[in-house]
Amino acid sequence: MEDLKEFYKNKGLSEDRFQPSGIGHFNIFDIEKILDPKEKPISYTRRDFYKIALIRGNHTYHYAHRSIQTSGSTLMFFNPQVPYSFVQGKDECTGSFLIFKEQFLLNTIVEVPSKIPVFSIDGCPNFKLTEEQDKDISSIFKSIHREIDSSYPYKYDVIKARVADIIHYALKLEPDMISAIKMDAATRLTLIFKEALERQFPVESTNYSISKKTPSDFANHLNTHVNSLNRAVKKTTGKTTSTIIAERIVAEANILLRLTDWSISEIAYSLGFDEPAHFTTFYKRLTASTPSEIRMAV
């Protein structure tokens, strides 16, 4: 996981840009000023901070187990539980992004930022914007830029409101997401389960092996009965707990098969399989292909 100090170091930013506000770190950047086209693609990992980006051009985000293609203007949301990487396309990359720690947005829209649908694992993290919507969001980012450079003693209170404006703007683009803010018990348990599942990823080392692979593993971790977890997940998603776990493991396997040079055996062990043959059987049952076939097609 990349922390704030690593982020600033990797971007070649001096310490005076590291601005703890006393209420949770916050900062804002112009993408074109810190993005080096010669730089290696941003590594696929989690960050220990939230991020909101307005990005223009045709580019690719590998977000959790999805690949998101951006085109035109796109508004993106990232949270510390979701690993992602960025691959710049042939187009020039312009826009802005802001980063903040959880404490910065506590008790604004909801009690905890991760419960805001745009930041949740199951939420919609990307919003394609029209030209008019781009102007609306750009004006908010410009306002934040002006505010952070001001000497106004309560500027971070103003900035909090501007960040909330961006989040509300996105929620208005997807009205059905708003109902997710008020969660019933089943939805809450499902969200906690999915967050626990996602915390096992990305797999970044062959020395690491995921430890929770079954509904019972997660039920024990969450201090609930496995039947309660299964009912909640089925009610909320329409899928079984086992299916969701299996789909996430396959998604991670696809990433490792395509983006690493690890052997099939190393991938199998990192995903919690005692024997490579068991991994191959599992993978083929869910995808109709073997890991070797996917590796050769890369």
Rosetta blueprint (number, residue, H / E / L):
1 M L
2 E E
3 D L
4 L H
5 K H
6 E H
7 F H
8 Y H
9 K H
10 N H
11 K L
12 G L
13 L L
14 S L
15 E H
16 D H
17 R H
18 F L
19 Q L
20 P L
21 S L
22 G L
23 I L
24 G L
25 H L
26 F E
27 N E
28 I E
29 F E
30 D E
31 I H
32 E H
33 K H
34 I H
35 L L
36 D L
37 P L
38 K L
39 E L
40 K L
41 P L
42 I L
43 S L
44 Y L
45 T E
46 R L
47 R E
48 D L
49 F L
50 Y E
51 K E
52 I E
53 A E
54 L E
55 I E
56 R E
57 G L
58 N L
59 H E
60 T E
61 Y E
62 H E
63 Y E
64 A L
65 H L
66 R E
67 S E
68 I E
69 Q E
70 T E
71 S L
72 G L
73 S E
74 T E
75 L E
76 M E
77 F E
78 F E
79 N L
80 P L
81 Q L
82 V L
83 P L
84 Y E
85 S E
86 F E
87 V E
88 Q L
89 G L
90 K L
91 D L
92 E L
93 C L
94 T E
95 G E
96 S E
97 F E
98 L E
99 I E
100 F E
101 K L
102 E H
103 Q H
104 F H
105 L H
106 L L
107 N L
108 T L
109 I L
110 V L
111 E L
112 V L
113 P H
114 S H
115 K H
116 I L
117 P H
118 V H
119 F H
120 S L
121 I L
122 D L
123 G L
124 C L
125 P L
126 N E
127 F E
128 K E
129 L E
130 T L
131 E H
132 E H
133 Q H
134 D H
135 K H
136 D H
137 I H
138 S H
139 S H
140 I H
141 F H
142 K H
143 S H
144 I H
145 H H
146 R H
147 E H
148 I H
149 D L
150 S L
151 S L
152 Y L
153 P L
154 Y L
155 K H
156 Y H
157 D H
158 V H
159 I H
160 K H
161 A H
162 R H
163 V H
164 A H
165 D H
166 I H
167 I H
168 H H
169 Y H
170 A H
171 L H
172 K H
173 L H
174 E L
175 P H
176 D H
177 M H
178 I H
179 S H
180 A H
181 I H
182 K L
183 M L
184 D L
185 A H
186 A H
187 T H
188 R H
189 L H
190 T H
191 L H
192 I H
193 F H
194 K H
195 E H
196 A H
197 L H
198 E H
199 R L
200 Q L
201 F L
202 P L
203 V L
204 E L
205 S L
206 T L
207 N L
208 Y L
209 S L
210 I L
211 S L
212 K L
213 K L
214 T L
215 P H
216 S H
217 D H
218 F H
219 A H
220 N H
221 H H
222 L L
223 N L
224 T L
225 H L
226 V H
227 N H
228 S H
229 L H
230 N H
231 R H
232 A H
233 V H
234 K H
235 K H
236 T H
237 T H
238 G L
239 K L
240 T L
241 T H
242 S H
243 T H
244 I H
245 I H
246 A H
247 E H
248 R H
249 I H
250 V H
251 A H
252 E H
253 A H
254 N H
255 I H
256 L H
257 L H
258 R H
259 L H
260 T L
261 D L
262 W L
263 S L
264 I H
265 S H
266 E H
267 I H
268 A H
269 Y H
270 S H
271 L L
272 G L
273 F L
274 D L
275 E L
276 P H
277 A H
278 H H
279 F H
280 T H
281 T H
282 F H
283 Y H
284 K H
285 R H
286 L H
287 T H
288 A L
289 S L
290 T L
291 P H
292 S H
293 E H
294 I H
295 R H
296 M H
297 A H
298 V L
